[in-house]
Structures are given as structure tokens and as C-alpha cells.
């Protein structure tokens, strides 16, 4: 095994030499060697091309001998590899600072707003079980604090009084059946248990509170006759309140049952209350892309009343932690659209561009899913200047490129994705042409998803497809409230879609569609160009989505290869 590894290393070294031969000006036996000594331009490390010297030596990183780069040779282009080399003086001037990526706790304070409501599971309506008369009230005002089992009123009911007397006189099964009837008339087991000791002269029975809480409604007065089913009292338990807020999709990776939430309200300045997340609604609201989160808050008594009032507006701060994840400071990451990158210090003044996949975003730190390992030194200060230098290096080092080659053929999956996208884009145009706003919103929701699938699919092509970033920005459609706003967002979407699809019209596997033109878009959309375009399918006459029923037939078809203004 040891001999095999040695052989592989030697073979790899020989292969590496052949690969680097052209960069460093080497020649094969088929190329005649120019007579006379060749001039050495500089010496460069084959493994770390940013290490250069004007004299022979060894690489300061790997220790390999520097290879001479002769006149007429180009060496290894470090700029093409995303490497920016700075001198020590440049590093000091730019004030480059680095920090090591390492596992640590990512924290975030998620600020939310919501409403404090009563605990709905502890709200009770107390109704009369039998017909009768309210002889007296033990609780005669709204807002009274009561305990479970506390007497609320004295009820005279001839039917209830007769059943009580029968219960005291009966035994055995008849007594049990009478006790069940008394339960149906509103007496509690405790009240039934003491009937044997109740005075025979007593004419009333007590109505007891079924729960502890606050009387929020009193619908009876002393002397009032009531019938079975009539509401007498309404009691709410305010000892534990519900703070409910909306959490959006980007917040969901952070929120979990049991998290602590600190709640403040303008009605109690300077005071805060802490509770736990007890419920996350699994049903997302399609319009707002959010869901409800419930927090249970203890509500203490202060001077005889509850501190938190019902239906108060409140602010919340969710204490969130993601412990032990690979993270870097926010300043280390450069976000360019969807792509996040960082520059890693490779020592000796070399900084390498590394693409990252970002996870959860904290207040000061970002979780890194891919691109870095623990110990990588990322640039936290000066990285924007390094990125600008890298862009300049690429501009100067890269030769002028010709226009991207046209796409020749599409895979079956790409063809189907395009067909689905064209179908929903046609549906959007047809809906606006017939002034059908609900149909446009339905098609717009589908178009957003189909555009995302299309962009991902076309990025896999070997050839460059222009306009994908523009379509990505224009595809985020919302439910529009009126036709005018729908036409504004459709114009941006349609122009971006045409920019992507038109160069593909001649590709093999491309679905059939037509491009139509309107020359008066600026009349209906402020700031828009005069010419606007949309696509249709099925070969039907052009139906103008920008004017709808006002000018439905004002359209001109643009054939493949036709020049557009």
C-alpha cells in the first residue's frame, strides 16, 4: 500500500508539471527550443500563484521552489482564480482586518407587534338552567373578581325546590336518578352533597361561579324572572393572557414552542412581562405569507385589578438563540443579489473569493452552511475594497469576449418548464385583455413559482441566457387591488420574460408562442416606454392586455428575427 501511494504522488507531480508547463513557458519535444538564454521575468509558486519574487527561492506557504516565468510566457493568473494579492503597505492602508470562522451561538432579537387578548379557553357564559326568579345578587356589578365556586345569586325555582325535597326523601336508585336531575338543573355535586343538611324553610338555591375570573357582563337584577337558557353572567379569566402576533416566512426558522417572549405595552410604560410561545398556527395566510403565534402571559393582580387589560396593543421581543453553529460577523459577508461571498485570508497578502450559503441571520452574526470551515480567516474590514480590486483584476486580465453563443437545444425537462411558464404568462395577458382581475391574480401566483423554476432550469445550460436576473426581480407578484396596478406589474414581468424567451425561439424543444407589441403603453403606465410586449399561445389574434376592453385589438405580432425598437 505504501508503494502504491508513493507511485500515485509521483504520477500526480508529473501530471501537474505537464499542466503547468504552458503557464510557465515550458516546451515539449515537438517544439524547437530557441537558441540562446531566455530572459526570466519573475519567479512564481506553482501551487500558490500569488506568491511571486524577482529572484529564485521557495514558496512562503508550501515551501516548494519558485518556478521561473520566462519572457513570452504568462505564468498562472491568480485573478482568474478569484485571488487578490496585496502588499503589506496596501494591507495597512486599507486596514484589512480578519476574524476566524468558528462554531458559536447566533442570537437575534426578533421584534414583533400584536394584541393582548383574554385566554379564550377560560371564558364562560353562565345561563339559567331552569325557569325562576332572582331573589338576590351576591355579585351585582361588572368587573368584580370572583373565585371558582363563589355564590353569584340566589334563585327561587319551584321546579328546583320540588326536586331538592324529593331528593331528601328518597333512597337507593331513585335518589341517584333525582341527583342526576338536579345536576341537569344546575346544582354542583358539592351542593347536592349538602342537601340533607339544608333547612326545609330555605326557598332558594345558589348559583355558583363555574370558574375564577372577572365578571365582564351582568345581565340580571334582583327580582328579575328568568327562563331556562337566558344569559345571567359572563366571566373571563384574565390571570393568564394571550399575546398573539404574526410571524413571516423568513422568521419561521427561528421561532419554536417554548421560547421566551418579552412583552411591553404603551399602557404600562417601563414595565415588561415575560411569557412562553405555546402555539404556532400551521396555516399560513396566502395574502401576507405569515402565520399567527400565541404567547401565554401571566397577568398579576395590582391594587385589586389585573395589570394587563384585554385587547391591548403590545410589542414583543423574541429571545432567539442558535447555539454551536459555524458563524462569521455580518461585516464579513458581501451580498450580491442572491449570492453571498466572503474573502478568506490565505496569508502572505493573498485573499481568495469564496461563495457562501447563508443560514440563519442573527443581530451580529450569520450562520454559514457551506463555503467555510472552522478556522478560515475571513476579512471583516476592507473586503469591499478588496472586492473592487478583484473586479478590476478580472477586467484587465480577461480578454474581450464575444457575444454568448445561441442556445441550440433544450432538455425535455427544460422544454416542459418553458411550456408551463409560457402557459401562465399567456393566462396573465389574456386576463388583463378581458379586464378579469381575479383571473390575473390567480395566474400571477402560478407565474411567480413557474418563473423561479424556469430560472433555475436555464442556469444549468452551457450557454449564457441573458435576462435571468431581471426576470428574477420582476417575478415577485402580489395580489393586486385594481386593474391599473395589475397592468403596471405585468408590464415589468412581461418585458423581463420576453428578454429571456426571445433568444430561445429557435432552440430545439422550445414551445410555440407569439410575441405581440403595443405602441402606446406610455399612455396607460406612467414612465413606461412607448413600446410594450407580451406573449400569447394558440395562434389567436392579439388581445391587448395594457388597454383591455378599451382597445382590445390594438396589437402587432413580432415574428422571430424581426427587429424591435
C-alpha positions as CSV (number, residue, x, y, z in Angstrom):
1,X,0.0,0.0,0.0
2,X,2.8,2.4,0.9
3,X,4.5,1.8,-2.5
4,X,1.2,2.4,-4.3
5,X,0.7,5.8,-2.5
6,X,4.3,6.8,-3.4
7,X,3.6,5.9,-7.1
8,X,0.4,7.9,-7.1
9,X,2.2,11.0,-5.7
10,X,5.0,10.8,-8.3
11,X,2.4,10.4,-11.1
12,X,0.4,13.4,-9.8
13,X,3.6,15.5,-9.6
14,X,4.5,14.6,-13.2
15,X,0.9,15.4,-14.4
16,X,0.9,18.7,-12.5
17,X,4.2,19.6,-14.2
18,X,2.7,19.0,-17.6
19,X,-0.5,21.0,-16.7
20,X,1.6,24.0,-15.6
21,X,4.1,23.7,-18.4
22,X,2.3,26.2,-20.7
23,X,1.8,28.7,-17.9
24,X,5.5,28.9,-17.0
25,X,6.9,28.8,-20.6
26,X,8.0,25.1,-20.7
27,X,8.2,23.3,-24.1
28,X,7.7,19.7,-25.3
29,X,10.0,17.7,-27.5
30,X,7.9,18.7,-30.6
31,X,8.6,22.4,-30.2
32,X,12.1,23.6,-31.2
33,X,13.9,25.4,-28.4
34,X,15.0,28.9,-29.3
35,X,18.8,29.2,-29.2
36,X,20.4,31.5,-26.6
37,X,19.5,32.3,-23.0
38,X,15.9,33.3,-22.2
39,X,15.1,36.2,-20.0
40,X,13.3,35.4,-16.7
41,X,10.5,37.9,-16.0
42,X,9.9,36.7,-12.4
43,X,9.6,33.6,-10.2
44,X,6.2,32.2,-9.2
45,X,4.8,29.4,-6.9
46,X,3.0,26.8,-8.9
47,X,0.7,25.9,-6.0
48,X,0.1,29.4,-4.8
49,X,0.3,31.7,-7.8
50,X,0.0,34.9,-5.9
51,X,3.5,34.2,-4.4
52,X,6.0,35.9,-6.7
53,X,9.6,37.0,-6.5
54,X,12.2,38.7,-8.7
55,X,14.8,36.1,-7.5
56,X,14.9,32.3,-7.0
57,X,13.6,31.0,-3.7
58,X,10.9,28.9,-2.1
59,X,7.1,29.5,-1.6
60,X,6.5,31.1,1.8
61,X,3.4,28.9,2.2
62,X,4.1,25.4,0.9
63,X,7.9,25.5,0.7
64,X,8.1,24.5,-3.0
65,X,10.7,26.1,-5.2
66,X,9.6,29.0,-7.2
67,X,9.3,28.4,-10.9
68,X,10.8,30.9,-13.4
69,X,8.4,32.6,-15.8
70,X,10.2,33.4,-19.0
71,X,9.7,36.2,-21.5
72,X,6.7,35.4,-23.7
73,X,5.1,33.1,-21.0
74,X,2.1,34.3,-19.0
75,X,2.5,32.4,-15.7
76,X,-0.6,31.4,-13.7
77,X,-3.3,34.1,-13.5
78,X,-4.2,34.5,-9.9
79,X,-7.0,36.9,-10.7
80,X,-8.8,34.3,-12.7
81,X,-8.8,32.1,-9.6
82,X,-10.5,34.8,-7.6
83,X,-7.3,35.7,-5.7
84,X,-6.4,39.3,-4.8
85,X,-2.7,39.8,-3.8
86,X,-1.9,42.9,-1.7
87,X,1.4,44.2,-0.4
88,X,2.0,44.8,3.3
89,X,1.7,48.5,2.8
90,X,-1.6,48.1,0.9
91,X,-3.0,46.0,3.7
92,X,-2.1,48.7,6.2
93,X,-3.6,51.5,4.1
94,X,-6.8,49.5,3.5
95,X,-6.8,48.5,7.2
96,X,-7.6,44.9,6.4
97,X,-9.0,43.0,9.5
98,X,-9.8,39.3,9.7
99,X,-11.6,37.0,12.1
100,X,-11.7,33.2,12.2
101,X,-14.9,31.4,11.4
102,X,-15.8,29.2,14.4
103,X,-18.8,27.5,16.0
104,X,-20.6,29.9,18.2
105,X,-24.1,31.0,19.3
106,X,-26.0,33.1,16.8
107,X,-28.5,35.4,18.6
108,X,-31.3,37.5,17.3
109,X,-33.9,39.8,18.8
110,X,-37.0,39.4,16.7
111,X,-39.2,42.5,17.3
112,X,-42.9,41.8,16.7
113,X,-46.2,43.6,17.3
114,X,-49.6,42.1,18.3
115,X,-52.6,42.2,20.5
116,X,-53.1,41.0,24.1
117,X,-56.4,39.0,24.3
118,X,-58.0,37.0,27.0
119,X,-57.5,33.3,27.3
120,X,-60.4,32.1,25.2
121,X,-60.3,28.6,26.8
122,X,-61.2,30.3,30.2
123,X,-64.1,32.4,29.1
124,X,-67.5,31.2,30.4
125,X,-71.1,32.3,29.8
126,X,-73.4,31.3,32.7
127,X,-77.0,30.8,31.7
128,X,-80.1,29.8,33.7
129,X,-80.7,26.0,33.8
130,X,-84.4,26.4,34.9
131,X,-87.1,29.0,35.0
132,X,-87.2,31.1,38.1
133,X,-86.8,34.4,39.9
134,X,-83.5,36.1,41.1
135,X,-84.2,36.8,44.7
136,X,-80.9,38.4,45.5
137,X,-77.4,39.0,44.0
138,X,-74.1,38.3,45.7
139,X,-72.2,40.0,42.8
140,X,-74.1,43.0,41.5
141,X,-71.6,44.9,39.4
142,X,-69.4,44.3,36.3
143,X,-65.7,44.0,37.0
144,X,-66.0,42.0,40.2
145,X,-63.3,39.5,40.8
146,X,-64.7,36.1,41.7
147,X,-63.3,32.7,42.6
148,X,-64.5,29.3,41.4
149,X,-67.5,28.1,43.4
150,X,-68.3,31.6,44.8
151,X,-72.1,32.3,45.1
152,X,-73.3,34.8,42.4
153,X,-77.0,34.9,43.0
154,X,-80.0,33.3,44.9
155,X,-82.5,31.7,42.6
156,X,-86.1,30.8,43.5
157,X,-87.4,28.0,41.3
158,X,-90.5,25.9,42.3
159,X,-89.3,23.1,40.0
160,X,-85.8,23.0,41.5
161,X,-87.2,23.3,45.0
162,X,-89.5,20.3,44.5
163,X,-86.6,18.2,43.2
164,X,-84.5,19.1,46.2
165,X,-87.3,18.0,48.6
166,X,-87.7,14.7,46.7
167,X,-84.0,14.0,46.8
168,X,-84.0,14.3,50.6
169,X,-86.9,11.9,51.0
170,X,-85.7,9.2,48.5
171,X,-83.2,6.4,48.8
172,X,-81.3,3.9,46.6
173,X,-81.7,4.2,42.8
174,X,-84.5,6.7,43.0
175,X,-82.2,9.0,44.9
176,X,-79.4,8.6,42.4
177,X,-81.8,9.4,39.5
178,X,-83.0,12.5,41.3
179,X,-79.4,13.6,41.9
180,X,-78.8,13.4,38.2
181,X,-81.8,15.5,37.5
182,X,-80.5,18.1,40.0
183,X,-77.2,18.2,38.1
184,X,-79.2,19.0,34.9
185,X,-80.9,21.8,36.8
186,X,-77.5,23.5,37.6
187,X,-76.6,22.2,41.0
188,X,-72.9,21.2,41.5
189,X,-72.0,17.8,43.2
190,X,-71.0,19.7,46.3
191,X,-74.4,21.4,46.5
192,X,-76.2,18.1,46.1
193,X,-73.9,16.5,48.8
194,X,-75.2,19.0,51.5
195,X,-78.9,19.0,50.6
196,X,-79.6,16.7,53.5
197,X,-78.5,19.5,55.8
198,X,-80.3,22.2,54.0
199,X,-83.1,23.8,56.0
200,X,-86.6,22.9,55.0
201,X,-87.6,26.5,55.2
202,X,-85.0,27.6,52.6
203,X,-86.7,28.6,49.4
204,X,-83.8,29.5,47.1
205,X,-80.7,27.8,45.7
206,X,-77.4,29.4,45.0
207,X,-75.9,30.0,41.5
208,X,-72.2,29.4,41.8
209,X,-69.4,30.7,39.6
210,X,-68.0,27.8,37.4
211,X,-64.6,29.5,37.1
212,X,-62.5,32.1,38.8
213,X,-62.1,35.4,37.0
214,X,-63.6,38.8,36.3
215,X,-67.3,39.4,35.7
216,X,-67.4,41.1,32.3
217,X,-71.2,41.1,31.8
218,X,-74.1,41.1,34.3
219,X,-77.5,40.7,32.6
220,X,-79.8,40.2,35.6
221,X,-81.1,42.2,38.5
222,X,-82.7,41.3,41.8
223,X,-86.4,40.4,41.4
224,X,-86.0,39.6,37.7
225,X,-87.7,36.5,36.3
226,X,-85.5,34.4,34.0
227,X,-86.2,31.4,31.8
228,X,-84.0,28.4,31.0
229,X,-81.2,29.4,28.6
230,X,-81.2,33.1,29.5
231,X,-77.7,34.5,29.9
232,X,-77.1,35.7,33.5
233,X,-73.4,36.4,33.8
234,X,-70.3,36.3,31.6
235,X,-66.9,35.6,33.3
236,X,-63.4,35.9,31.8
237,X,-60.3,34.6,33.4
238,X,-57.6,37.3,33.0
239,X,-55.0,35.6,35.2
240,X,-53.2,34.4,32.0
241,X,-53.5,36.4,28.8
242,X,-52.7,35.5,25.2
243,X,-50.3,37.8,23.3
244,X,-50.8,37.0,19.6
245,X,-48.5,38.2,16.7
246,X,-47.8,37.4,13.1
247,X,-44.6,35.7,12.1
248,X,-43.4,35.8,8.5
249,X,-41.8,33.1,6.4
250,X,-38.2,34.4,7.0
251,X,-38.8,34.4,10.8
252,X,-40.0,30.7,11.0
253,X,-36.5,29.1,11.2
254,X,-36.1,31.0,14.5
255,X,-39.4,30.5,16.2
256,X,-40.2,27.4,18.3
257,X,-42.6,26.3,21.0
258,X,-41.3,27.2,24.5
259,X,-39.3,30.3,23.5
260,X,-39.4,33.3,25.9
261,X,-41.0,36.5,24.7
262,X,-40.7,39.8,26.5
263,X,-43.9,42.0,26.0
264,X,-44.3,45.7,26.6
265,X,-47.3,47.9,26.1
266,X,-47.8,51.7,25.9
267,X,-50.4,51.5,28.6
268,X,-47.7,50.4,31.2
269,X,-44.6,52.3,30.3
270,X,-41.4,51.0,31.9
271,X,-42.9,47.6,32.7
272,X,-42.4,44.3,30.8
273,X,-43.9,40.8,31.0
274,X,-42.4,37.5,30.0
275,X,-44.3,34.5,28.6
276,X,-43.7,31.4,26.5
277,X,-44.7,30.5,23.0
278,X,-47.4,27.9,23.3
279,X,-48.9,27.7,19.8
280,X,-47.8,28.3,16.2
281,X,-50.7,28.2,13.7
282,X,-49.8,25.7,10.9
283,X,-52.0,27.5,8.4
284,X,-50.2,30.3,6.5
285,X,-52.1,33.3,5.3
286,X,-51.6,33.3,1.5
287,X,-52.0,37.1,1.2
288,X,-49.5,38.1,3.8
289,X,-47.3,34.9,3.9
290,X,-47.5,34.9,7.6
291,X,-49.0,32.9,10.4
292,X,-50.2,33.5,14.0
293,X,-48.1,32.8,17.1
294,X,-49.5,32.7,20.6
295,X,-47.7,33.5,23.8
296,X,-49.1,32.9,27.3
297,X,-48.5,35.8,29.7
298,X,-49.1,35.7,33.5
299,X,-51.2,38.7,34.4
300,X,-50.6,39.7,38.1
301,X,-53.1,41.5,40.3
302,X,-52.2,45.1,41.0
303,X,-54.3,47.0,43.6
304,X,-57.2,44.7,43.2
305,X,-57.2,44.5,39.3
306,X,-55.2,42.8,36.6
307,X,-52.2,44.7,35.2
308,X,-52.8,43.8,31.6
309,X,-56.1,44.8,30.0
310,X,-57.9,42.9,27.4
311,X,-57.4,43.8,23.7
312,X,-54.3,46.0,24.3
313,X,-51.8,46.7,21.6
314,X,-48.3,45.4,22.6
315,X,-44.8,45.0,21.3
316,X,-42.8,41.8,21.7
317,X,-39.1,40.8,21.6
318,X,-38.5,37.1,21.0
319,X,-35.3,35.9,22.6
320,X,-33.7,33.6,19.9
321,X,-30.5,31.6,20.0
322,X,-28.9,29.1,17.6
323,X,-26.1,27.5,19.7
324,X,-23.0,25.9,18.2
325,X,-23.3,26.8,14.6
326,X,-20.5,27.9,12.3
327,X,-20.8,31.7,12.1
328,X,-19.0,34.8,11.0
329,X,-19.7,38.5,11.6
330,X,-22.2,40.2,9.3
331,X,-19.4,42.6,8.0
332,X,-17.5,39.6,6.6
333,X,-20.2,38.7,4.0
334,X,-20.8,40.6,0.8
335,X,-24.3,40.0,-0.5
336,X,-24.6,40.4,-4.3
337,X,-28.2,39.7,-5.2
338,X,-28.9,36.1,-4.1
339,X,-25.2,35.3,-3.9
340,X,-23.2,35.8,-0.7
341,X,-19.4,35.8,-0.8
342,X,-16.5,36.4,1.6
343,X,-12.8,36.8,1.2
344,X,-10.6,34.4,3.0
345,X,-7.0,35.3,4.1
346,X,-4.6,32.8,2.6
347,X,-1.6,34.5,4.3
348,X,1.3,36.3,2.5
349,X,-1.1,39.0,1.3
350,X,-3.4,36.7,-0.7
351,X,-7.2,36.9,-0.3
352,X,-9.5,34.3,-2.1
353,X,-13.1,34.9,-3.0
354,X,-15.3,32.2,-1.6
355,X,-19.1,31.8,-2.3
356,X,-21.2,31.0,0.8
357,X,-24.6,29.5,1.6
358,X,-26.0,31.6,4.5
359,X,-28.4,30.1,7.0
360,X,-30.0,32.0,9.9
361,X,-29.2,35.7,10.2
362,X,-28.6,37.0,13.7
363,X,-28.2,40.5,15.1
364,X,-24.4,40.5,14.7
365,X,-23.5,37.0,13.2
366,X,-24.5,35.0,10.2
367,X,-24.7,31.2,10.1
368,X,-22.6,29.7,7.3
369,X,-23.9,26.4,5.9
370,X,-21.3,25.9,3.1
371,X,-18.2,27.6,1.8
372,X,-16.1,27.9,5.1
373,X,-14.7,25.6,7.7
374,X,-13.8,26.4,11.3
375,X,-10.5,28.3,11.4
376,X,-10.8,30.1,8.0
377,X,-9.9,33.7,8.4
378,X,-12.5,35.9,6.7
379,X,-12.0,39.6,6.0
380,X,-14.3,41.8,8.1
381,X,-12.9,45.2,7.3
382,X,-11.6,46.2,3.8
383,X,-13.4,43.4,2.0
384,X,-15.4,45.9,-0.2
385,X,-12.1,47.5,-1.4
386,X,-10.6,44.0,-2.0
387,X,-13.7,43.1,-4.0
388,X,-13.4,46.2,-6.1
389,X,-9.7,45.3,-6.7
390,X,-10.7,41.8,-7.7
391,X,-13.2,43.2,-10.2
392,X,-10.6,45.4,-11.7
393,X,-8.2,42.5,-11.9
394,X,-10.7,40.4,-13.8
395,X,-11.5,43.3,-16.1
396,X,-7.8,43.9,-17.0
397,X,-6.9,40.2,-17.1
398,X,-9.8,38.8,-19.1
399,X,-9.7,39.3,-22.9
400,X,-12.7,40.8,-24.6
401,X,-15.3,38.1,-25.1
402,X,-17.6,37.7,-28.0
403,X,-21.4,37.6,-27.6
404,X,-22.7,34.4,-26.0
405,X,-23.5,31.6,-28.4
406,X,-27.2,30.9,-29.0
407,X,-28.8,28.0,-27.2
408,X,-29.1,25.1,-29.7
409,X,-31.2,22.6,-27.9
410,X,-33.2,22.2,-24.6
411,X,-33.6,19.1,-22.5
412,X,-37.0,17.5,-22.1
413,X,-37.3,18.9,-18.6
414,X,-36.3,22.4,-19.7
415,X,-38.8,22.3,-22.5
416,X,-41.6,21.3,-20.2
417,X,-40.6,24.1,-17.7
418,X,-40.7,26.6,-20.5
419,X,-44.1,25.3,-21.7
420,X,-45.6,25.7,-18.2
421,X,-44.1,29.2,-17.9
422,X,-45.5,30.3,-21.3
423,X,-48.9,29.0,-20.4
424,X,-49.3,31.0,-17.2
425,X,-47.7,34.2,-18.9
426,X,-50.4,33.8,-21.6
427,X,-53.1,33.4,-19.0
428,X,-52.0,36.7,-17.3
429,X,-52.1,38.6,-20.6
430,X,-55.5,37.1,-21.5
431,X,-56.9,38.0,-18.1
432,X,-55.9,41.7,-18.4
433,X,-57.1,41.8,-22.0
434,X,-60.6,40.8,-20.7
435,X,-60.3,43.0,-17.6
436,X,-60.5,40.0,-15.3
437,X,-58.6,41.0,-12.2
438,X,-59.3,37.8,-10.1
439,X,-58.1,35.6,-13.0
440,X,-54.9,37.7,-13.3
441,X,-54.1,37.3,-9.6
442,X,-54.6,33.5,-9.8
443,X,-52.3,33.3,-12.8
444,X,-49.8,35.7,-11.2
445,X,-49.4,33.4,-8.2
446,X,-48.6,30.5,-10.6
447,X,-46.3,32.6,-12.7
448,X,-44.2,33.5,-9.7
449,X,-43.5,29.8,-9.0
450,X,-43.1,28.9,-12.7
451,X,-40.6,31.8,-13.2
452,X,-38.5,30.5,-10.3
453,X,-38.4,27.0,-11.7
454,X,-37.5,28.4,-15.2
455,X,-34.6,30.5,-13.9
456,X,-33.1,27.6,-12.0
457,X,-33.5,25.3,-15.1
458,X,-31.9,27.8,-17.6
459,X,-29.0,28.4,-15.3
460,X,-27.9,24.8,-15.9
461,X,-27.4,25.4,-19.7
462,X,-23.9,25.5,-21.0
463,X,-24.7,28.7,-23.0
464,X,-25.5,32.0,-21.2
465,X,-29.1,33.0,-21.2
466,X,-29.4,36.8,-20.8
467,X,-32.0,38.5,-18.6
468,X,-32.4,35.8,-15.9
469,X,-31.6,38.3,-13.1
470,X,-34.1,40.7,-14.5
471,X,-36.8,38.1,-14.6
472,X,-36.0,37.0,-11.1
473,X,-36.6,40.6,-9.8
474,X,-39.8,41.1,-11.8
475,X,-41.4,37.7,-10.9
476,X,-42.4,38.7,-7.3
477,X,-46.1,39.3,-7.9
478,X,-48.7,40.1,-5.3
479,X,-52.5,40.1,-5.3
480,X,-53.3,43.5,-6.9
481,X,-56.2,45.6,-5.8
482,X,-57.1,47.2,-9.2
483,X,-56.5,46.6,-12.9
484,X,-54.2,49.6,-13.3
485,X,-51.7,48.4,-10.7
486,X,-52.0,44.9,-12.2
487,X,-51.0,46.3,-15.6
488,X,-48.0,48.1,-14.1
489,X,-46.6,44.9,-12.5
490,X,-47.5,42.9,-15.6
491,X,-45.5,45.3,-17.8
492,X,-42.4,44.7,-15.8
493,X,-42.9,41.0,-15.7
494,X,-43.7,40.7,-19.4
495,X,-40.8,42.8,-20.6
496,X,-38.4,40.7,-18.5
497,X,-40.0,37.4,-19.8
498,X,-39.7,38.5,-23.4
499,X,-36.0,39.4,-22.8
500,X,-35.3,35.8,-21.6
501,X,-37.5,33.9,-24.1
502,X,-37.0,35.7,-27.4
503,X,-33.4,34.5,-27.9
504,X,-34.6,30.9,-27.3
505,X,-37.3,30.9,-30.0
506,X,-35.1,29.0,-32.5
507,X,-33.8,26.4,-29.9
508,X,-34.8,22.8,-30.4
509,X,-37.5,21.8,-28.0
510,X,-38.8,25.4,-27.5
511,X,-42.6,25.5,-27.1
512,X,-44.5,27.6,-29.7
513,X,-45.5,31.2,-28.7
514,X,-46.1,34.5,-30.3
515,X,-44.7,37.9,-29.3
516,X,-47.1,40.9,-29.6
517,X,-46.5,44.6,-29.5
518,X,-48.4,47.6,-28.3
519,X,-47.0,51.1,-29.3
520,X,-48.9,53.2,-26.7
521,X,-48.0,51.7,-23.4
522,X,-46.8,55.1,-22.1
523,X,-50.4,56.3,-22.3
524,X,-51.6,53.9,-19.6
525,X,-48.5,53.4,-17.5
526,X,-46.6,56.5,-16.3
527,X,-42.9,56.4,-17.0
528,X,-43.1,53.3,-19.2
529,X,-41.5,53.2,-22.7
530,X,-43.8,53.7,-25.7
531,X,-43.4,50.1,-26.8
532,X,-44.6,47.2,-24.7
533,X,-44.6,43.5,-25.4
534,X,-46.3,40.3,-24.2
535,X,-46.5,36.7,-25.3
536,X,-49.5,34.6,-26.4
537,X,-50.1,31.0,-27.4
538,X,-52.6,29.2,-29.6
539,X,-52.4,31.4,-32.6
540,X,-55.3,33.7,-31.6
541,X,-55.4,37.3,-32.7
542,X,-53.5,39.7,-30.4
543,X,-55.6,40.9,-27.4
544,X,-54.0,44.0,-25.8
545,X,-53.5,43.4,-22.0
546,X,-52.4,47.1,-21.5
547,X,-55.7,48.6,-22.7
548,X,-58.1,45.7,-22.2
549,X,-61.7,46.1,-23.5
550,X,-61.0,49.8,-24.3
551,X,-58.7,48.9,-27.2
552,X,-58.5,45.1,-27.4
553,X,-57.4,44.6,-31.0
554,X,-54.6,47.3,-31.0
555,X,-51.6,44.9,-31.4
556,X,-48.9,43.8,-33.8
557,X,-47.2,40.4,-33.9
558,X,-43.4,40.4,-33.8
559,X,-42.1,37.5,-35.8
560,X,-38.9,35.6,-34.9
561,X,-35.9,37.6,-36.3
562,X,-37.9,40.9,-36.5
563,X,-36.1,43.9,-35.1
564,X,-37.8,45.6,-32.2
565,X,-37.4,49.4,-31.3
